[in-house]
Amino acid sequence: MVLGFESLPGSLEKLFYMHIVDKATKFAKNEYEKNDLFHRWQHIENVMKKAMEIAALVKDVDYESLKLAIIFHDIDYNSEETPEDNYYNHPNNSTRIAERFLEKNNYPHTRIRKVIEIMLDHSTPHRKRFGEAKSIEGKIIYDSDKSIFITTPELYKKYFPLLYLDETKSLVKFK
């Protein structure tokens, strides 16, 4: 019988958490090499850094789910025929990879569902089609994924109004 980490004592739960995040990172680094230049591992590191800055300013963040969602959110930005198709389809394609990886590593099903929901929340087309992010982690991943691109007046106009959290807006340095 495979146990979910919820049933493990605190210290073992932390070890499982570190193990699954580390294992996901190792797996993902290789997969991201297949993507276009804008969606390689460096992008994930930038999103992760910004997300951790934002998360430090808000309450009740599930860091494990957030980190796993960030690691996997753009992992399949290469399987479609055109860049436009990759843009629209990568959220669903990436969730399939995350789900397979997490299931293979005996990650609890309820936690997999949460990671996938957070992953889908990073996508603007998904937001337009299915509505606003509901979890704080979904808002953090969206904001961190978009705010790192605010480097010009044009990009400020494009992305700043879409940001969810005041905490993110306070971190945006370009105006």
MARLOKOL-910112 format. One record per residue (C-alpha): chain; residue in one letter; z, y, x; residue number from 1. Coordinates in nm, 4 decimals. Example, Ala and Ser with C-alpha at 12.3 -4.5 7.8 and 13.67 -1.06 7.14 Angstrom:
<vovos>
+-----+------+----------+----------+----------+-----+
: mol : type :       zz :       yy :       xx : seq :
+-----+------+----------+----------+----------+-----+
:   A :    a :   0.7800 :  -0.4500 :   1.2300 :   1 :
:   A :    s :   0.7140 :  -0.1060 :   1.3670 :   2 :
+-----+------+----------+----------+----------+-----+
</vovos>
This chain:
<vovos>
+-----+------+----------+----------+----------+-----+
: mol : type :       zz :       yy :       xx : seq :
+-----+------+----------+----------+----------+-----+
:   A :    m :   0.0000 :   0.0000 :   0.0000 :   1 :
:   A :    v :  -0.0983 :   0.3420 :   0.1350 :   2 :
:   A :    l :   0.1606 :   0.6125 :   0.0901 :   3 :
:   A :    g :   0.0784 :   0.9756 :   0.0213 :   4 :
:   A :    f :   0.2663 :   1.2096 :   0.2466 :   5 :
:   A :    e :   0.4665 :   1.3381 :  -0.0506 :   6 :
:   A :    s :   0.6764 :   1.0215 :  -0.0263 :   7 :
:   A :    l :   0.7399 :   1.0532 :   0.3482 :   8 :
:   A :    p :   1.0571 :   1.2038 :   0.4952 :   9 :
:   A :    g :   1.0129 :   1.5667 :   0.6065 :  10 :
:   A :    s :   0.9548 :   1.4974 :   0.9765 :  11 :
:   A :    l :   0.6984 :   1.2246 :   0.9057 :  12 :
:   A :    e :   0.5256 :   1.4492 :   0.6524 :  13 :
:   A :    k :   0.4819 :   1.7137 :   0.9233 :  14 :
:   A :    l :   0.3380 :   1.4542 :   1.1616 :  15 :
:   A :    f :   0.0903 :   1.3366 :   0.8964 :  16 :
:   A :    y :  -0.0078 :   1.6978 :   0.8295 :  17 :
:   A :    m :  -0.0671 :   1.7735 :   1.1972 :  18 :
:   A :    h :  -0.2574 :   1.4494 :   1.2348 :  19 :
:   A :    i :  -0.4959 :   1.5031 :   0.9413 :  20 :
:   A :    v :  -0.5711 :   1.8656 :   1.0345 :  21 :
:   A :    d :  -0.6276 :   1.7690 :   1.3988 :  22 :
:   A :    k :  -0.8421 :   1.4732 :   1.3002 :  23 :
:   A :    a :  -1.0474 :   1.6892 :   1.0616 :  24 :
:   A :    t :  -1.0938 :   1.9508 :   1.3338 :  25 :
:   A :    k :  -1.2193 :   1.6947 :   1.5830 :  26 :
:   A :    f :  -1.4616 :   1.5474 :   1.3285 :  27 :
:   A :    a :  -1.5851 :   1.8852 :   1.2061 :  28 :
:   A :    k :  -1.6551 :   2.0375 :   1.5470 :  29 :
:   A :    n :  -1.9312 :   1.7827 :   1.6028 :  30 :
:   A :    e :  -2.0760 :   1.8254 :   1.2538 :  31 :
:   A :    y :  -2.0974 :   2.2037 :   1.2814 :  32 :
:   A :    e :  -2.3348 :   2.1729 :   1.5769 :  33 :
:   A :    k :  -2.6029 :   2.0716 :   1.3247 :  34 :
:   A :    n :  -2.5804 :   2.4045 :   1.1370 :  35 :
:   A :    d :  -2.7619 :   2.7334 :   1.1868 :  36 :
:   A :    l :  -2.6161 :   2.9786 :   1.4377 :  37 :
:   A :    f :  -2.4151 :   3.1666 :   1.1731 :  38 :
:   A :    h :  -2.2366 :   2.8538 :   1.0503 :  39 :
:   A :    r :  -2.1183 :   2.6846 :   1.3684 :  40 :
:   A :    w :  -1.7611 :   2.6142 :   1.4769 :  41 :
:   A :    q :  -1.7083 :   2.9739 :   1.5944 :  42 :
:   A :    h :  -1.7475 :   3.0851 :   1.2318 :  43 :
:   A :    i :  -1.4734 :   2.8429 :   1.1274 :  44 :
:   A :    e :  -1.2436 :   2.9740 :   1.3995 :  45 :
:   A :    n :  -1.3058 :   3.3320 :   1.2814 :  46 :
:   A :    v :  -1.2419 :   3.2432 :   0.9171 :  47 :
:   A :    m :  -0.9270 :   3.0495 :   1.0127 :  48 :
:   A :    k :  -0.7889 :   3.3381 :   1.2180 :  49 :
:   A :    k :  -0.8486 :   3.5885 :   0.9362 :  50 :
:   A :    a :  -0.7097 :   3.3482 :   0.6749 :  51 :
:   A :    m :  -0.3884 :   3.3011 :   0.8718 :  52 :
:   A :    e :  -0.3509 :   3.6806 :   0.8982 :  53 :
:   A :    i :  -0.3924 :   3.7133 :   0.5220 :  54 :
:   A :    a :  -0.1700 :   3.4138 :   0.4423 :  55 :
:   A :    a :   0.1132 :   3.5648 :   0.6462 :  56 :
:   A :    l :   0.1158 :   3.8573 :   0.4023 :  57 :
:   A :    v :   0.1357 :   3.6572 :   0.0774 :  58 :
:   A :    k :   0.3815 :   3.4069 :  -0.0721 :  59 :
:   A :    d :   0.3593 :   3.0382 :  -0.1547 :  60 :
:   A :    v :   0.0531 :   2.9412 :   0.0485 :  61 :
:   A :    d :  -0.0286 :   2.5733 :   0.0897 :  62 :
:   A :    y :  -0.1305 :   2.5989 :   0.4552 :  63 :
:   A :    e :  -0.2388 :   2.2382 :   0.4854 :  64 :
:   A :    s :  -0.4858 :   2.2570 :   0.1962 :  65 :
:   A :    l :  -0.6066 :   2.5978 :   0.3083 :  66 :
:   A :    k :  -0.6701 :   2.4836 :   0.6656 :  67 :
:   A :    l :  -0.8532 :   2.1701 :   0.5549 :  68 :
:   A :    a :  -1.0667 :   2.3716 :   0.3126 :  69 :
:   A :    i :  -1.1567 :   2.6173 :   0.5876 :  70 :
:   A :    i :  -1.2425 :   2.3380 :   0.8289 :  71 :
:   A :    f :  -1.4827 :   2.1786 :   0.5788 :  72 :
:   A :    h :  -1.6120 :   2.4755 :   0.3746 :  73 :
:   A :    d :  -1.9496 :   2.5166 :   0.5539 :  74 :
:   A :    i :  -1.9781 :   2.1761 :   0.7195 :  75 :
:   A :    d :  -2.3112 :   2.0960 :   0.5540 :  76 :
:   A :    y :  -2.5207 :   2.4078 :   0.5955 :  77 :
:   A :    n :  -2.8205 :   2.2102 :   0.7157 :  78 :
:   A :    s :  -2.9309 :   1.9339 :   0.4795 :  79 :
:   A :    e :  -3.1558 :   2.1364 :   0.2508 :  80 :
:   A :    e :  -3.5215 :   2.2268 :   0.3065 :  81 :
:   A :    t :  -3.4779 :   2.6054 :   0.3142 :  82 :
:   A :    p :  -3.2049 :   2.8529 :   0.4172 :  83 :
:   A :    e :  -3.1844 :   2.9690 :   0.0546 :  84 :
:   A :    d :  -3.1269 :   2.6127 :  -0.0667 :  85 :
:   A :    n :  -2.8590 :   2.5673 :   0.1998 :  86 :
:   A :    y :  -2.6880 :   2.8858 :   0.0794 :  87 :
:   A :    y :  -2.6763 :   2.7700 :  -0.2832 :  88 :
:   A :    n :  -2.6069 :   2.3997 :  -0.2251 :  89 :
:   A :    h :  -2.3812 :   2.3903 :   0.0799 :  90 :
:   A :    p :  -2.0559 :   2.4183 :  -0.1185 :  91 :
:   A :    n :  -2.1225 :   2.0959 :  -0.3095 :  92 :
:   A :    n :  -2.2770 :   1.9225 :  -0.0086 :  93 :
:   A :    s :  -1.9772 :   2.0194 :   0.2047 :  94 :
:   A :    t :  -1.7239 :   1.8976 :  -0.0530 :  95 :
:   A :    r :  -1.8856 :   1.5526 :  -0.0492 :  96 :
:   A :    i :  -1.8366 :   1.5300 :   0.3271 :  97 :
:   A :    a :  -1.4762 :   1.6505 :   0.3004 :  98 :
:   A :    e :  -1.3992 :   1.4061 :   0.0217 :  99 :
:   A :    r :  -1.5423 :   1.1096 :   0.2139 : 100 :
:   A :    f :  -1.3543 :   1.2061 :   0.5297 : 101 :
:   A :    l :  -1.0221 :   1.2592 :   0.3536 : 102 :
:   A :    e :  -1.0507 :   0.9389 :   0.1484 : 103 :
:   A :    k :  -1.1362 :   0.7407 :   0.4621 : 104 :
:   A :    n :  -0.8181 :   0.8810 :   0.6178 : 105 :
:   A :    n :  -0.6019 :   0.7839 :   0.3177 : 106 :
:   A :    y :  -0.5336 :   1.1394 :   0.2148 : 107 :
:   A :    p :  -0.3750 :   1.1575 :  -0.1337 : 108 :
:   A :    h :  -0.6296 :   1.1997 :  -0.4132 : 109 :
:   A :    t :  -0.4454 :   1.4928 :  -0.5744 : 110 :
:   A :    r :  -0.4509 :   1.6747 :  -0.2406 : 111 :
:   A :    i :  -0.8236 :   1.6022 :  -0.1966 : 112 :
:   A :    r :  -0.8917 :   1.7625 :  -0.5360 : 113 :
:   A :    k :  -0.7017 :   2.0737 :  -0.4307 : 114 :
:   A :    v :  -0.8903 :   2.1026 :  -0.0990 : 115 :
:   A :    i :  -1.2220 :   2.0715 :  -0.2845 : 116 :
:   A :    e :  -1.1257 :   2.3391 :  -0.5382 : 117 :
:   A :    i :  -1.0358 :   2.5760 :  -0.2554 : 118 :
:   A :    m :  -1.3617 :   2.4983 :  -0.0743 : 119 :
:   A :    l :  -1.5675 :   2.5793 :  -0.3826 : 120 :
:   A :    d :  -1.3837 :   2.9101 :  -0.4236 : 121 :
:   A :    h :  -1.5330 :   3.0420 :  -0.0965 : 122 :
:   A :    s :  -1.8826 :   3.0610 :  -0.2464 : 123 :
:   A :    t :  -2.0170 :   3.3741 :  -0.4138 : 124 :
:   A :    p :  -2.2735 :   3.1777 :  -0.6223 : 125 :
:   A :    h :  -1.9932 :   2.9460 :  -0.7330 : 126 :
:   A :    r :  -1.7797 :   3.2483 :  -0.8250 : 127 :
:   A :    k :  -2.0626 :   3.3984 :  -1.0301 : 128 :
:   A :    r :  -2.1292 :   3.0700 :  -1.2085 : 129 :
:   A :    f :  -1.7755 :   2.9351 :  -1.2637 : 130 :
:   A :    g :  -1.5519 :   3.2403 :  -1.2455 : 131 :
:   A :    e :  -1.2786 :   3.3779 :  -1.0264 : 132 :
:   A :    a :  -1.0655 :   3.1780 :  -0.7845 : 133 :
:   A :    k :  -0.7440 :   3.0686 :  -0.9507 : 134 :
:   A :    s :  -0.5295 :   2.9701 :  -0.6526 : 135 :
:   A :    i :  -0.3978 :   3.1946 :  -0.3802 : 136 :
:   A :    e :  -0.5651 :   2.9640 :  -0.1263 : 137 :
:   A :    g :  -0.9002 :   3.0073 :  -0.3040 : 138 :
:   A :    k :  -0.8636 :   3.3834 :  -0.2865 : 139 :
:   A :    i :  -0.7657 :   3.3689 :   0.0807 : 140 :
:   A :    i :  -1.0633 :   3.1538 :   0.1812 : 141 :
:   A :    y :  -1.3025 :   3.3779 :  -0.0104 : 142 :
:   A :    d :  -1.1597 :   3.6957 :   0.1366 : 143 :
:   A :    s :  -1.1426 :   3.5633 :   0.4917 : 144 :
:   A :    d :  -1.4971 :   3.4242 :   0.4763 : 145 :
:   A :    k :  -1.6369 :   3.7575 :   0.3542 : 146 :
:   A :    s :  -1.4161 :   4.0155 :   0.5276 : 147 :
:   A :    i :  -1.5075 :   3.8980 :   0.8778 : 148 :
:   A :    f :  -1.8590 :   4.0275 :   0.8127 : 149 :
:   A :    i :  -1.7535 :   4.3826 :   0.7245 : 150 :
:   A :    t :  -1.8863 :   4.5522 :   1.0381 : 151 :
:   A :    t :  -2.1290 :   4.8148 :   0.9052 : 152 :
:   A :    p :  -2.1330 :   5.0644 :   0.6166 : 153 :
:   A :    e :  -2.3877 :   4.8457 :   0.4352 : 154 :
:   A :    l :  -2.1737 :   4.5339 :   0.4672 : 155 :
:   A :    y :  -1.8638 :   4.7289 :   0.3671 : 156 :
:   A :    k :  -2.0380 :   4.8313 :   0.0447 : 157 :
:   A :    k :  -2.1543 :   4.4740 :  -0.0149 : 158 :
:   A :    y :  -1.8323 :   4.2801 :   0.0549 : 159 :
:   A :    f :  -1.5292 :   4.5095 :   0.0212 : 160 :
:   A :    p :  -1.5513 :   4.5409 :  -0.3608 : 161 :
:   A :    l :  -1.5630 :   4.1606 :  -0.3886 : 162 :
:   A :    l :  -1.2374 :   4.0993 :  -0.2010 : 163 :
:   A :    y :  -0.9569 :   3.9615 :  -0.4161 : 164 :
:   A :    l :  -0.6394 :   4.0566 :  -0.2370 : 165 :
:   A :    d :  -0.4918 :   4.3940 :  -0.1510 : 166 :
:   A :    e :  -0.3482 :   4.2240 :   0.1574 : 167 :
:   A :    t :  -0.7029 :   4.1505 :   0.2755 : 168 :
:   A :    k :  -0.8208 :   4.5015 :   0.1993 : 169 :
:   A :    s :  -0.5364 :   4.6392 :   0.4083 : 170 :
:   A :    l :  -0.6608 :   4.4364 :   0.7064 : 171 :
:   A :    v :  -1.0206 :   4.5587 :   0.6851 : 172 :
:   A :    k :  -1.0573 :   4.8075 :   0.9679 : 173 :
:   A :    f :  -1.4084 :   4.9306 :   0.8999 : 174 :
:   A :    k :  -1.4527 :   5.2054 :   0.6418 : 175 :
+-----+------+----------+----------+----------+-----+
</vovos>
